[in-house]
Amino acid sequence: MTDAEILARLTDLFRSEFADRGLVLSPCTGPADLAGWDSVRMLDVIFRIEQEFGLAFTGAEIDRFRNVQDFIEAIAARRRG
């Protein structure tokens, strides 16, 4: 799975989570860029990503998540590994 394919799936997930069908994500998108992306929403997003991609993040991975690129890299690493 390419980074672009992961971003497309994350975009769909974020559109659903934030109830915004027009939402456009970039790898640089982070909590400051989306209204309502607070610590609770971050946990919801992480849980949904785990479900969508069939994986479980470690606590150390979760601590490093700062933007969409961090999600892409973690998912890609799991897909390769």
C-alpha positions in Angstrom: 0.0 0.0 0.0 1.4 3.4 -1.0 1.5 6.5 1.1 -1.1 8.0 -1.3 -3.4 5.1 -0.7 -3.0 5.3 3.0 -3.7 9.1 2.9 -6.9 8.4 0.8 -8.2 6.0 3.4 -7.3 8.4 6.2 -9.1 11.2 4.4 -12.3 9.1 4.3 -11.9 8.2 8.0 -11.3 11.9 9.0 -14.2 13.1 6.9 -16.5 10.7 8.7 -15.0 11.4 12.2 -15.2 15.2 11.7 -18.5 15.1 9.8 -17.0 17.1 6.9 -17.3 15.5 3.5 -15.2 18.3 2.0 -12.3 17.9 4.3 -8.9 17.8 2.6 -6.0 16.2 4.5 -2.3 16.7 3.8 0.6 14.9 5.5 1.1 18.1 7.5 -2.5 18.3 8.9 -2.5 18.2 12.6 -4.8 19.1 15.5 -4.3 22.9 15.2 -5.6 22.6 11.6 -9.0 21.0 12.4 -11.6 22.5 14.7 -12.5 19.9 17.4 -9.3 17.9 17.1 -8.6 17.7 20.8 -7.1 15.0 23.0 -10.3 13.0 23.2 -10.9 13.3 19.4 -7.2 12.1 18.9 -8.0 8.9 20.8 -11.1 8.4 18.7 -9.1 8.9 15.5 -6.4 6.5 16.7 -9.0 3.8 17.6 -10.7 4.2 14.2 -7.4 4.0 12.4 -6.5 0.8 14.3 -9.9 -0.7 13.2 -9.6 0.5 9.6 -6.1 -0.9 9.1 -6.4 -3.9 11.4 -3.5 -3.0 13.7 -2.8 -1.8 17.3 -0.4 1.0 18.0 1.9 0.9 21.0 1.9 3.6 23.6 5.2 4.8 22.3 3.8 5.2 18.8 0.8 7.0 20.1 3.0 9.5 22.0 4.8 10.4 18.7 1.6 11.1 16.7 1.6 14.8 15.8 0.1 15.0 12.3 -1.3 12.9 9.5 2.3 12.1 8.2 3.0 10.3 11.5 0.0 8.1 11.0 1.0 7.4 7.4 4.5 6.4 8.5 3.3 4.1 11.3 0.8 2.4 9.1 3.3 1.9 6.2 5.8 0.5 8.6 3.3 -2.1 9.9 2.3 -3.0 6.3 5.9 -3.6 5.4 6.8 -5.4 8.6 
